[in-house]
Amino acid sequence: MRINLDKSLIPLKFTLRVLDENFKLHFKEHKMLVNDDELNPVFKSRLYLDIYNEDDVLILKNEKMVFGVPVGLYLSRDKNNNINPEFPNSYIFPFSEDGIEREVNFDNLNDTVFIEFIERE
């Protein structure tokens, strides 16, 4: 399922139901200055995500959205490959319809880069 984010509402926080649990997703934009020109500053914009459980406990903070990589993948399973019950049993990841890898940023969100949600069983 595609998560359609309204860029005009970012920072955006909403509830996502994963199997039988609710999680709150908080999408944020971070801007970084990429040059030293005070008269013509150039900023690079990236998307980050926080995830809260249904009790509003933060379980993932400032995860940078990386093309093709599920957010919090390193938290979803332990070293023995057991599912982490505290983390959403799903994949949330940026992708493009043409499969060409791109930086995930505010400008290309919902244009060439989309956010996908897949529940794991």
Backbone as XML, in Angstrom:
<?xml version="1.0"?>
<chain id="A" units="angstrom">
  <residue number="1" name="MET">
    <atom name="N" x="0.843" y="-1.170" z="0.000"/>
    <atom name="CA" x="0.000" y="0.000" z="0.000"/>
    <atom name="C" x="0.895" y="1.241" z="0.000"/>
  </residue>
  <residue number="2" name="ARG">
    <atom name="N" x="0.563" y="2.170" z="-0.809"/>
    <atom name="CA" x="1.325" y="3.413" z="-0.865"/>
    <atom name="C" x="0.822" y="4.371" z="0.211"/>
  </residue>
  <residue number="3" name="ILE">
    <atom name="N" x="1.771" y="5.017" z="0.893"/>
    <atom name="CA" x="1.425" y="6.055" z="1.860"/>
    <atom name="C" x="1.582" y="7.389" z="1.139"/>
  </residue>
  <residue number="4" name="ASN">
    <atom name="N" x="0.471" y="8.044" z="0.874"/>
    <atom name="CA" x="0.508" y="9.335" z="0.194"/>
    <atom name="C" x="0.605" y="10.439" z="1.239"/>
  </residue>
  <residue number="5" name="LEU">
    <atom name="N" x="1.730" y="11.118" z="1.235"/>
    <atom name="CA" x="1.959" y="12.200" z="2.189"/>
    <atom name="C" x="1.699" y="13.537" z="1.515"/>
  </residue>
  <residue number="6" name="ASP">
    <atom name="N" x="0.932" y="14.365" z="2.155"/>
    <atom name="CA" x="0.708" y="15.727" z="1.680"/>
    <atom name="C" x="1.892" y="16.564" z="2.149"/>
  </residue>
  <residue number="7" name="LYS">
    <atom name="N" x="2.755" y="16.943" z="1.223"/>
    <atom name="CA" x="3.979" y="17.673" z="1.585"/>
    <atom name="C" x="3.684" y="18.983" z="2.300"/>
  </residue>
  <residue number="8" name="SER">
    <atom name="N" x="2.549" y="19.582" z="2.007"/>
    <atom name="CA" x="2.228" y="20.864" z="2.649"/>
    <atom name="C" x="1.944" y="20.694" z="4.140"/>
  </residue>
  <residue number="9" name="LEU">
    <atom name="N" x="1.716" y="19.454" z="4.588"/>
    <atom name="CA" x="1.417" y="19.185" z="5.997"/>
    <atom name="C" x="2.636" y="18.695" z="6.791"/>
  </residue>
  <residue number="10" name="ILE">
    <atom name="N" x="3.777" y="18.517" z="6.129"/>
    <atom name="CA" x="4.985" y="18.043" z="6.821"/>
    <atom name="C" x="5.574" y="19.182" z="7.617"/>
  </residue>
  <residue number="11" name="PRO">
    <atom name="N" x="5.850" y="19.017" z="8.915"/>
    <atom name="CA" x="5.893" y="17.758" z="9.648"/>
    <atom name="C" x="4.488" y="17.194" z="9.851"/>
  </residue>
  <residue number="12" name="LEU">
    <atom name="N" x="4.367" y="15.904" z="9.650"/>
    <atom name="CA" x="3.075" y="15.239" z="9.651"/>
    <atom name="C" x="3.110" y="14.031" z="10.575"/>
  </residue>
  <residue number="13" name="LYS">
    <atom name="N" x="2.109" y="13.938" z="11.447"/>
    <atom name="CA" x="2.000" y="12.809" z="12.366"/>
    <atom name="C" x="0.627" y="12.178" z="12.180"/>
  </residue>
  <residue number="14" name="PHE">
    <atom name="N" x="0.602" y="10.858" z="11.983"/>
    <atom name="CA" x="-0.662" y="10.158" z="11.833"/>
    <atom name="C" x="-0.523" y="8.730" z="12.340"/>
  </residue>
  <residue number="15" name="THR">
    <atom name="N" x="-1.654" y="8.083" z="12.531"/>
    <atom name="CA" x="-1.689" y="6.719" z="13.056"/>
    <atom name="C" x="-1.797" y="5.724" z="11.912"/>
  </residue>
  <residue number="16" name="LEU">
    <atom name="N" x="-1.005" y="4.666" z="12.010"/>
    <atom name="CA" x="-1.019" y="3.589" z="11.033"/>
    <atom name="C" x="-1.319" y="2.288" z="11.766"/>
  </residue>
  <residue number="17" name="ARG">
    <atom name="N" x="-2.294" y="1.562" z="11.295"/>
    <atom name="CA" x="-2.661" y="0.277" z="11.906"/>
    <atom name="C" x="-1.821" y="-0.818" z="11.262"/>
  </residue>
  <residue number="18" name="VAL">
    <atom name="N" x="-1.091" y="-1.560" z="12.096"/>
    <atom name="CA" x="-0.276" y="-2.676" z="11.621"/>
    <atom name="C" x="-0.773" y="-3.928" z="12.328"/>
  </residue>
  <residue number="19" name="LEU">
    <atom name="N" x="-1.366" y="-4.818" z="11.555"/>
    <atom name="CA" x="-2.022" y="-6.011" z="12.084"/>
    <atom name="C" x="-3.014" y="-5.591" z="13.157"/>
  </residue>
  <residue number="20" name="ASP">
    <atom name="N" x="-2.762" y="-5.834" z="14.432"/>
    <atom name="CA" x="-3.741" y="-5.462" z="15.461"/>
    <atom name="C" x="-3.235" y="-4.362" z="16.382"/>
  </residue>
  <residue number="21" name="GLU">
    <atom name="N" x="-2.226" y="-3.604" z="15.936"/>
    <atom name="CA" x="-1.670" y="-2.526" z="16.765"/>
    <atom name="C" x="-1.642" y="-1.212" z="15.999"/>
  </residue>
  <residue number="22" name="ASN">
    <atom name="N" x="-1.736" y="-0.114" z="16.742"/>
    <atom name="CA" x="-1.598" y="1.217" z="16.163"/>
    <atom name="C" x="-0.204" y="1.757" z="16.440"/>
  </residue>
  <residue number="23" name="PHE">
    <atom name="N" x="0.377" y="2.382" z="15.436"/>
    <atom name="CA" x="1.659" y="3.062" z="15.567"/>
    <atom name="C" x="1.492" y="4.467" z="15.012"/>
  </residue>
  <residue number="24" name="LYS">
    <atom name="N" x="2.173" y="5.410" z="15.630"/>
    <atom name="CA" x="2.138" y="6.786" z="15.143"/>
    <atom name="C" x="3.418" y="7.053" z="14.358"/>
  </residue>
  <residue number="25" name="LEU">
    <atom name="N" x="3.238" y="7.533" z="13.139"/>
    <atom name="CA" x="4.364" y="7.888" z="12.278"/>
    <atom name="C" x="4.474" y="9.399" z="12.246"/>
  </residue>
  <residue number="26" name="HIS">
    <atom name="N" x="5.674" y="9.884" z="12.398"/>
    <atom name="CA" x="5.925" y="11.323" z="12.377"/>
    <atom name="C" x="6.987" y="11.595" z="11.314"/>
  </residue>
  <residue number="27" name="PHE">
    <atom name="N" x="6.537" y="12.065" z="10.150"/>
    <atom name="CA" x="7.442" y="12.397" z="9.052"/>
    <atom name="C" x="7.911" y="13.834" z="9.219"/>
  </residue>
  <residue number="28" name="LYS">
    <atom name="N" x="9.227" y="14.040" z="9.065"/>
    <atom name="CA" x="9.821" y="15.364" z="9.243"/>
    <atom name="C" x="10.773" y="15.663" z="8.091"/>
  </residue>
  <residue number="29" name="GLU">
    <atom name="N" x="10.938" y="16.941" z="7.840"/>
    <atom name="CA" x="11.907" y="17.395" z="6.846"/>
    <atom name="C" x="13.071" y="18.047" z="7.586"/>
  </residue>
  <residue number="30" name="HIS">
    <atom name="N" x="14.286" y="17.664" z="7.218"/>
    <atom name="CA" x="15.481" y="18.303" z="7.764"/>
    <atom name="C" x="16.214" y="18.987" z="6.613"/>
  </residue>
  <residue number="31" name="LYS">
    <atom name="N" x="16.528" y="20.240" z="6.822"/>
    <atom name="CA" x="17.265" y="20.980" z="5.795"/>
    <atom name="C" x="18.696" y="21.182" z="6.268"/>
  </residue>
  <residue number="32" name="MET">
    <atom name="N" x="19.637" y="20.962" z="5.345"/>
    <atom name="CA" x="21.050" y="21.167" z="5.642"/>
    <atom name="C" x="21.617" y="22.174" z="4.638"/>
  </residue>
  <residue number="33" name="LEU">
    <atom name="N" x="22.408" y="23.079" z="5.134"/>
    <atom name="CA" x="23.089" y="24.028" z="4.267"/>
    <atom name="C" x="24.233" y="23.295" z="3.570"/>
  </residue>
  <residue number="34" name="VAL">
    <atom name="N" x="24.300" y="23.390" z="2.241"/>
    <atom name="CA" x="25.327" y="22.647" z="1.499"/>
    <atom name="C" x="26.370" y="23.554" z="0.841"/>
  </residue>
  <residue number="35" name="ASN">
    <atom name="N" x="26.276" y="24.856" z="1.081"/>
    <atom name="CA" x="27.317" y="25.745" z="0.567"/>
    <atom name="C" x="27.602" y="26.837" z="1.595"/>
  </residue>
  <residue number="36" name="ASP">
    <atom name="N" x="28.621" y="27.627" z="1.344"/>
    <atom name="CA" x="29.002" y="28.695" z="2.270"/>
    <atom name="C" x="28.665" y="30.079" z="1.738"/>
  </residue>
  <residue number="37" name="ASP">
    <atom name="N" x="27.783" y="30.139" z="0.756"/>
    <atom name="CA" x="27.428" y="31.408" z="0.146"/>
    <atom name="C" x="26.302" y="32.053" z="0.962"/>
  </residue>
  <residue number="38" name="GLU">
    <atom name="N" x="26.641" y="33.085" z="1.728"/>
    <atom name="CA" x="25.638" y="33.729" z="2.582"/>
    <atom name="C" x="24.560" y="34.448" z="1.789"/>
  </residue>
  <residue number="39" name="LEU">
    <atom name="N" x="24.895" y="34.917" z="0.594"/>
    <atom name="CA" x="23.914" y="35.628" z="-0.223"/>
    <atom name="C" x="22.982" y="34.679" z="-0.979"/>
  </residue>
  <residue number="40" name="ASN">
    <atom name="N" x="23.488" y="33.519" z="-1.332"/>
    <atom name="CA" x="22.698" y="32.541" z="-2.081"/>
    <atom name="C" x="22.832" y="31.155" z="-1.437"/>
  </residue>
  <residue number="41" name="PRO">
    <atom name="N" x="22.286" y="31.002" z="-0.256"/>
    <atom name="CA" x="22.429" y="29.689" z="0.395"/>
    <atom name="C" x="21.668" y="28.601" z="-0.356"/>
  </residue>
  <residue number="42" name="VAL">
    <atom name="N" x="22.256" y="27.408" z="-0.375"/>
    <atom name="CA" x="21.630" y="26.252" z="-0.997"/>
    <atom name="C" x="21.423" y="25.210" z="0.090"/>
  </residue>
  <residue number="43" name="PHE">
    <atom name="N" x="20.196" y="24.735" z="0.172"/>
    <atom name="CA" x="19.858" y="23.754" z="1.191"/>
    <atom name="C" x="19.542" y="22.417" z="0.544"/>
  </residue>
  <residue number="44" name="LYS">
    <atom name="N" x="19.890" y="21.367" z="1.241"/>
    <atom name="CA" x="19.539" y="20.010" z="0.847"/>
    <atom name="C" x="18.496" y="19.531" z="1.848"/>
  </residue>
  <residue number="45" name="SER">
    <atom name="N" x="17.409" y="19.009" z="1.338"/>
    <atom name="CA" x="16.297" y="18.602" z="2.190"/>
    <atom name="C" x="16.191" y="17.084" z="2.210"/>
  </residue>
  <residue number="46" name="ARG">
    <atom name="N" x="16.095" y="16.494" z="3.395"/>
    <atom name="CA" x="15.936" y="15.050" z="3.552"/>
    <atom name="C" x="14.708" y="14.762" z="4.409"/>
  </residue>
  <residue number="47" name="LEU">
    <atom name="N" x="14.146" y="13.587" z="4.247"/>
    <atom name="CA" x="13.001" y="13.165" z="5.044"/>
    <atom name="C" x="13.449" y="12.206" z="6.143"/>
  </residue>
  <residue number="48" name="TYR">
    <atom name="N" x="12.889" y="12.408" z="7.324"/>
    <atom name="CA" x="13.183" y="11.566" z="8.485"/>
    <atom name="C" x="11.867" y="11.103" z="9.086"/>
  </residue>
  <residue number="49" name="LEU">
    <atom name="N" x="11.937" y="10.013" z="9.842"/>
    <atom name="CA" x="10.734" y="9.431" z="10.417"/>
    <atom name="C" x="10.968" y="9.041" z="11.871"/>
  </residue>
  <residue number="50" name="ASP">
    <atom name="N" x="9.995" y="9.375" z="12.718"/>
    <atom name="CA" x="9.920" y="8.865" z="14.089"/>
    <atom name="C" x="8.743" y="7.903" z="14.127"/>
  </residue>
  <residue number="51" name="ILE">
    <atom name="N" x="8.853" y="6.839" z="14.929"/>
    <atom name="CA" x="7.736" y="5.913" z="15.126"/>
    <atom name="C" x="7.491" y="5.784" z="16.622"/>
  </residue>
  <residue number="52" name="TYR">
    <atom name="N" x="6.217" y="5.914" z="16.987"/>
    <atom name="CA" x="5.777" y="5.775" z="18.372"/>
    <atom name="C" x="4.815" y="4.593" z="18.455"/>
  </residue>
  <residue number="53" name="ASN">
    <atom name="N" x="4.833" y="3.890" z="19.593"/>
    <atom name="CA" x="3.837" y="2.835" z="19.774"/>
    <atom name="C" x="2.514" y="3.474" z="20.181"/>
  </residue>
  <residue number="54" name="GLU">
    <atom name="N" x="1.492" y="2.653" z="20.428"/>
    <atom name="CA" x="0.170" y="3.219" z="20.715"/>
    <atom name="C" x="0.090" y="3.889" z="22.080"/>
  </residue>
  <residue number="55" name="ASP">
    <atom name="N" x="1.111" y="3.697" z="22.916"/>
    <atom name="CA" x="1.182" y="4.394" z="24.209"/>
    <atom name="C" x="2.035" y="5.662" z="24.117"/>
  </residue>
  <residue number="56" name="ASP">
    <atom name="N" x="2.345" y="6.080" z="22.906"/>
    <atom name="CA" x="3.181" y="7.266" z="22.627"/>
    <atom name="C" x="4.616" y="7.134" z="23.111"/>
  </residue>
  <residue number="57" name="VAL">
    <atom name="N" x="5.110" y="5.913" z="23.207"/>
    <atom name="CA" x="6.513" y="5.675" z="23.540"/>
    <atom name="C" x="7.303" y="5.671" z="22.236"/>
  </residue>
  <residue number="58" name="LEU">
    <atom name="N" x="8.342" y="6.486" z="22.179"/>
    <atom name="CA" x="9.177" y="6.576" z="20.979"/>
    <atom name="C" x="9.977" y="5.285" z="20.811"/>
  </residue>
  <residue number="59" name="ILE">
    <atom name="N" x="9.823" y="4.619" z="19.666"/>
    <atom name="CA" x="10.568" y="3.381" z="19.431"/>
    <atom name="C" x="11.571" y="3.507" z="18.287"/>
  </residue>
  <residue number="60" name="LEU">
    <atom name="N" x="11.478" y="4.570" z="17.505"/>
    <atom name="CA" x="12.446" y="4.843" z="16.445"/>
    <atom name="C" x="12.531" y="6.359" z="16.289"/>
  </residue>
  <residue number="61" name="LYS">
    <atom name="N" x="13.748" y="6.898" z="16.362"/>
    <atom name="CA" x="13.909" y="8.352" z="16.330"/>
    <atom name="C" x="14.819" y="8.784" z="15.183"/>
  </residue>
  <residue number="62" name="ASN">
    <atom name="N" x="14.347" y="9.780" z="14.440"/>
    <atom name="CA" x="15.132" y="10.415" z="13.375"/>
    <atom name="C" x="15.758" y="9.427" z="12.401"/>
  </residue>
  <residue number="63" name="GLU">
    <atom name="N" x="14.953" y="8.496" z="11.927"/>
    <atom name="CA" x="15.431" y="7.534" z="10.935"/>
    <atom name="C" x="15.390" y="8.202" z="9.564"/>
  </residue>
  <residue number="64" name="LYS">
    <atom name="N" x="16.562" y="8.319" z="8.938"/>
    <atom name="CA" x="16.640" y="8.917" z="7.608"/>
    <atom name="C" x="16.015" y="7.962" z="6.601"/>
  </residue>
  <residue number="65" name="MET">
    <atom name="N" x="15.157" y="8.488" z="5.747"/>
    <atom name="CA" x="14.520" y="7.692" z="4.704"/>
    <atom name="C" x="15.553" y="7.452" z="3.603"/>
  </residue>
  <residue number="66" name="VAL">
    <atom name="N" x="15.885" y="6.177" z="3.378"/>
    <atom name="CA" x="16.875" y="5.796" z="2.376"/>
    <atom name="C" x="16.179" y="4.942" z="1.321"/>
  </residue>
  <residue number="67" name="PHE">
    <atom name="N" x="16.418" y="5.264" z="0.080"/>
    <atom name="CA" x="15.759" y="4.588" z="-1.034"/>
    <atom name="C" x="15.922" y="3.066" z="-0.937"/>
  </residue>
  <residue number="68" name="GLY">
    <atom name="N" x="14.794" y="2.341" z="-0.985"/>
    <atom name="CA" x="14.816" y="0.888" z="-1.031"/>
    <atom name="C" x="15.111" y="0.186" z="0.277"/>
  </residue>
  <residue number="69" name="VAL">
    <atom name="N" x="15.336" y="0.938" z="1.359"/>
    <atom name="CA" x="15.684" y="0.337" z="2.646"/>
    <atom name="C" x="14.532" y="0.546" z="3.625"/>
  </residue>
  <residue number="70" name="PRO">
    <atom name="N" x="13.974" y="-0.536" z="4.163"/>
    <atom name="CA" x="12.896" y="-0.380" z="5.154"/>
    <atom name="C" x="13.398" y="0.373" z="6.384"/>
  </residue>
  <residue number="71" name="VAL">
    <atom name="N" x="12.599" y="1.317" z="6.862"/>
    <atom name="CA" x="13.001" y="2.074" z="8.053"/>
    <atom name="C" x="13.036" y="1.139" z="9.253"/>
  </residue>
  <residue number="72" name="GLY">
    <atom name="N" x="14.048" y="1.316" z="10.079"/>
    <atom name="CA" x="14.174" y="0.524" z="11.291"/>
    <atom name="C" x="14.424" y="-0.948" z="11.059"/>
  </residue>
  <residue number="73" name="LEU">
    <atom name="N" x="14.924" y="-1.310" z="9.899"/>
    <atom name="CA" x="15.150" y="-2.723" z="9.588"/>
    <atom name="C" x="15.999" y="-3.388" z="10.667"/>
  </residue>
  <residue number="74" name="TYR">
    <atom name="N" x="16.986" y="-2.689" z="11.169"/>
    <atom name="CA" x="17.890" y="-3.223" z="12.190"/>
    <atom name="C" x="17.186" y="-3.444" z="13.533"/>
  </residue>
  <residue number="75" name="LEU">
    <atom name="N" x="16.013" y="-2.852" z="13.733"/>
    <atom name="CA" x="15.259" y="-3.035" z="14.973"/>
    <atom name="C" x="14.152" y="-4.087" z="14.856"/>
  </residue>
  <residue number="76" name="SER">
    <atom name="N" x="13.827" y="-4.483" z="13.640"/>
    <atom name="CA" x="12.673" y="-5.355" z="13.442"/>
    <atom name="C" x="12.928" y="-6.801" z="13.862"/>
  </residue>
  <residue number="77" name="ARG">
    <atom name="N" x="14.180" y="-7.211" z="13.930"/>
    <atom name="CA" x="14.522" y="-8.583" z="14.329"/>
    <atom name="C" x="15.782" y="-8.564" z="15.190"/>
  </residue>
  <residue number="78" name="ASP">
    <atom name="N" x="15.890" y="-9.575" z="16.054"/>
    <atom name="CA" x="17.092" y="-9.670" z="16.882"/>
    <atom name="C" x="18.162" y="-10.478" z="16.143"/>
  </residue>
  <residue number="79" name="LYS">
    <atom name="N" x="19.303" y="-10.733" z="16.809"/>
    <atom name="CA" x="20.422" y="-11.423" z="16.148"/>
    <atom name="C" x="20.085" y="-12.867" z="15.791"/>
  </residue>
  <residue number="80" name="ASN">
    <atom name="N" x="19.047" y="-13.427" z="16.417"/>
    <atom name="CA" x="18.602" y="-14.789" z="16.103"/>
    <atom name="C" x="17.443" y="-14.800" z="15.104"/>
  </residue>
  <residue number="81" name="ASN">
    <atom name="N" x="17.173" y="-13.650" z="14.516"/>
    <atom name="CA" x="16.130" y="-13.464" z="13.512"/>
    <atom name="C" x="14.717" y="-13.585" z="14.076"/>
  </residue>
  <residue number="82" name="ASN">
    <atom name="N" x="14.563" y="-13.382" z="15.383"/>
    <atom name="CA" x="13.239" y="-13.361" z="15.995"/>
    <atom name="C" x="12.617" y="-11.985" z="15.794"/>
  </residue>
  <residue number="83" name="ILE">
    <atom name="N" x="11.318" y="-11.951" z="15.544"/>
    <atom name="CA" x="10.613" y="-10.686" z="15.344"/>
    <atom name="C" x="10.578" y="-9.907" z="16.650"/>
  </residue>
  <residue number="84" name="ASN">
    <atom name="N" x="10.882" y="-8.618" z="16.575"/>
    <atom name="CA" x="10.819" y="-7.730" z="17.729"/>
    <atom name="C" x="9.351" y="-7.323" z="17.920"/>
  </residue>
  <residue number="85" name="PRO">
    <atom name="N" x="8.710" y="-7.765" z="19.003"/>
    <atom name="CA" x="7.280" y="-7.458" z="19.189"/>
    <atom name="C" x="7.000" y="-5.986" z="19.476"/>
  </residue>
  <residue number="86" name="GLU">
    <atom name="N" x="8.022" y="-5.206" z="19.804"/>
    <atom name="CA" x="7.841" y="-3.782" z="20.090"/>
    <atom name="C" x="7.818" y="-2.941" z="18.818"/>
  </residue>
  <residue number="87" name="PHE">
    <atom name="N" x="8.259" y="-3.512" z="17.714"/>
    <atom name="CA" x="8.404" y="-2.771" z="16.462"/>
    <atom name="C" x="7.295" y="-3.194" z="15.496"/>
  </residue>
  <residue number="88" name="PRO">
    <atom name="N" x="6.818" y="-2.281" z="14.642"/>
    <atom name="CA" x="5.768" y="-2.656" z="13.682"/>
    <atom name="C" x="6.195" y="-3.843" z="12.821"/>
  </residue>
  <residue number="89" name="ASN">
    <atom name="N" x="5.338" y="-4.816" z="12.706"/>
    <atom name="CA" x="5.625" y="-5.989" z="11.886"/>
    <atom name="C" x="5.290" y="-5.658" z="10.429"/>
  </residue>
  <residue number="90" name="SER">
    <atom name="N" x="6.074" y="-4.749" z="9.878"/>
    <atom name="CA" x="5.821" y="-4.253" z="8.525"/>
    <atom name="C" x="7.105" y="-3.662" z="7.951"/>
  </residue>
  <residue number="91" name="TYR">
    <atom name="N" x="7.027" y="-3.366" z="6.682"/>
    <atom name="CA" x="8.105" y="-2.638" z="6.010"/>
    <atom name="C" x="7.537" y="-1.300" z="5.556"/>
  </residue>
  <residue number="92" name="ILE">
    <atom name="N" x="8.246" y="-0.229" z="5.864"/>
    <atom name="CA" x="7.932" y="1.103" z="5.362"/>
    <atom name="C" x="9.194" y="1.569" z="4.667"/>
  </residue>
  <residue number="93" name="PHE">
    <atom name="N" x="9.103" y="1.797" z="3.377"/>
    <atom name="CA" x="10.326" y="2.119" z="2.635"/>
    <atom name="C" x="10.028" y="3.008" z="1.427"/>
  </residue>
  <residue number="94" name="PRO">
    <atom name="N" x="11.000" y="3.848" z="1.058"/>
    <atom name="CA" x="10.878" y="4.673" z="-0.146"/>
    <atom name="C" x="11.259" y="3.858" z="-1.390"/>
  </residue>
  <residue number="95" name="PHE">
    <atom name="N" x="10.571" y="4.114" z="-2.490"/>
    <atom name="CA" x="10.864" y="3.437" z="-3.749"/>
    <atom name="C" x="10.474" y="4.348" z="-4.908"/>
  </residue>
  <residue number="96" name="SER">
    <atom name="N" x="10.838" y="3.924" z="-6.110"/>
    <atom name="CA" x="10.390" y="4.636" z="-7.313"/>
    <atom name="C" x="9.754" y="3.624" z="-8.254"/>
  </residue>
  <residue number="97" name="GLU">
    <atom name="N" x="8.814" y="4.077" z="-9.040"/>
    <atom name="CA" x="8.120" y="3.171" z="-9.951"/>
    <atom name="C" x="9.034" y="2.641" z="-11.040"/>
  </residue>
  <residue number="98" name="ASP">
    <atom name="N" x="10.048" y="3.413" z="-11.419"/>
    <atom name="CA" x="10.953" y="2.961" z="-12.475"/>
    <atom name="C" x="12.148" y="2.175" z="-11.933"/>
  </residue>
  <residue number="99" name="GLY">
    <atom name="N" x="12.242" y="2.060" z="-10.605"/>
    <atom name="CA" x="13.319" y="1.279" z="-9.998"/>
    <atom name="C" x="14.663" y="1.980" z="-9.958"/>
  </residue>
  <residue number="100" name="ILE">
    <atom name="N" x="14.708" y="3.224" z="-10.395"/>
    <atom name="CA" x="15.973" y="3.974" z="-10.377"/>
    <atom name="C" x="16.169" y="4.563" z="-8.991"/>
  </residue>
  <residue number="101" name="GLU">
    <atom name="N" x="17.330" y="4.259" z="-8.403"/>
    <atom name="CA" x="17.612" y="4.735" z="-7.056"/>
    <atom name="C" x="17.802" y="6.242" z="-7.042"/>
  </residue>
  <residue number="102" name="ARG">
    <atom name="N" x="17.174" y="6.858" z="-6.049"/>
    <atom name="CA" x="17.242" y="8.309" z="-5.905"/>
    <atom name="C" x="17.405" y="8.663" z="-4.439"/>
  </residue>
  <residue number="103" name="GLU">
    <atom name="N" x="17.926" y="9.848" z="-4.203"/>
    <atom name="CA" x="17.921" y="10.381" z="-2.844"/>
    <atom name="C" x="16.477" y="10.690" z="-2.475"/>
  </residue>
  <residue number="104" name="VAL">
    <atom name="N" x="16.126" y="10.395" z="-1.243"/>
    <atom name="CA" x="14.765" y="10.661" z="-0.777"/>
    <atom name="C" x="14.758" y="12.055" z="-0.167"/>
  </residue>
  <residue number="105" name="ASN">
    <atom name="N" x="14.056" y="12.978" z="-0.813"/>
    <atom name="CA" x="14.001" y="14.340" z="-0.287"/>
    <atom name="C" x="12.602" y="14.932" z="-0.479"/>
  </residue>
  <residue number="106" name="PHE">
    <atom name="N" x="12.431" y="16.083" z="0.085"/>
    <atom name="CA" x="11.134" y="16.755" z="0.059"/>
    <atom name="C" x="10.690" y="17.051" z="-1.369"/>
  </residue>
  <residue number="107" name="ASP">
    <atom name="N" x="11.628" y="17.442" z="-2.218"/>
    <atom name="CA" x="11.282" y="17.843" z="-3.581"/>
    <atom name="C" x="10.775" y="16.687" z="-4.436"/>
  </residue>
  <residue number="108" name="ASN">
    <atom name="N" x="11.349" y="15.487" z="-4.269"/>
    <atom name="CA" x="10.927" y="14.398" z="-5.149"/>
    <atom name="C" x="9.873" y="13.475" z="-4.531"/>
  </residue>
  <residue number="109" name="LEU">
    <atom name="N" x="9.477" y="13.747" z="-3.290"/>
    <atom name="CA" x="8.436" y="12.949" z="-2.641"/>
    <atom name="C" x="7.127" y="13.056" z="-3.415"/>
  </residue>
  <residue number="110" name="ASN">
    <atom name="N" x="6.528" y="11.922" z="-3.713"/>
    <atom name="CA" x="5.282" y="11.812" z="-4.470"/>
    <atom name="C" x="5.410" y="12.258" z="-5.916"/>
  </residue>
  <residue number="111" name="ASP">
    <atom name="N" x="6.630" y="12.511" z="-6.356"/>
    <atom name="CA" x="6.884" y="12.842" z="-7.751"/>
    <atom name="C" x="7.613" y="11.664" z="-8.398"/>
  </residue>
  <residue number="112" name="THR">
    <atom name="N" x="8.835" y="11.399" z="-7.947"/>
    <atom name="CA" x="9.588" y="10.240" z="-8.428"/>
    <atom name="C" x="9.882" y="9.239" z="-7.323"/>
  </residue>
  <residue number="113" name="VAL">
    <atom name="N" x="9.710" y="9.650" z="-6.067"/>
    <atom name="CA" x="9.922" y="8.763" z="-4.920"/>
    <atom name="C" x="8.623" y="8.683" z="-4.124"/>
  </residue>
  <residue number="114" name="PHE">
    <atom name="N" x="8.261" y="7.458" z="-3.747"/>
    <atom name="CA" x="7.019" y="7.202" z="-3.023"/>
    <atom name="C" x="7.328" y="6.384" z="-1.773"/>
  </residue>
  <residue number="115" name="ILE">
    <atom name="N" x="6.429" y="6.454" z="-0.788"/>
    <atom name="CA" x="6.587" y="5.687" z="0.441"/>
    <atom name="C" x="5.624" y="4.500" z="0.388"/>
  </residue>
  <residue number="116" name="GLU">
    <atom name="N" x="6.159" y="3.310" z="0.558"/>
    <atom name="CA" x="5.372" y="2.075" z="0.485"/>
    <atom name="C" x="5.271" y="1.452" z="1.876"/>
  </residue>
  <residue number="117" name="PHE">
    <atom name="N" x="4.133" y="0.823" z="2.147"/>
    <atom name="CA" x="3.881" y="0.128" z="3.411"/>
    <atom name="C" x="3.431" y="-1.288" z="3.097"/>
  </residue>
  <residue number="118" name="ILE">
    <atom name="N" x="4.137" y="-2.276" z="3.666"/>
    <atom name="CA" x="3.779" y="-3.678" z="3.477"/>
    <atom name="C" x="3.759" y="-4.352" z="4.840"/>
  </residue>
  <residue number="119" name="GLU">
    <atom name="N" x="2.634" y="-4.952" z="5.205"/>
    <atom name="CA" x="2.564" y="-5.710" z="6.455"/>
    <atom name="C" x="3.227" y="-7.065" z="6.263"/>
  </residue>
  <residue number="120" name="ARG">
    <atom name="N" x="3.963" y="-7.486" z="7.303"/>
    <atom name="CA" x="4.529" y="-8.838" z="7.318"/>
    <atom name="C" x="3.617" y="-9.709" z="8.170"/>
  </residue>
  <residue number="121" name="GLU">
    <atom name="N" x="3.521" y="-10.947" z="7.830"/>
    <atom name="CA" x="2.655" y="-11.838" z="8.607"/>
    <atom name="C" x="3.460" y="-12.739" z="9.501"/>
  </residue>
</chain>
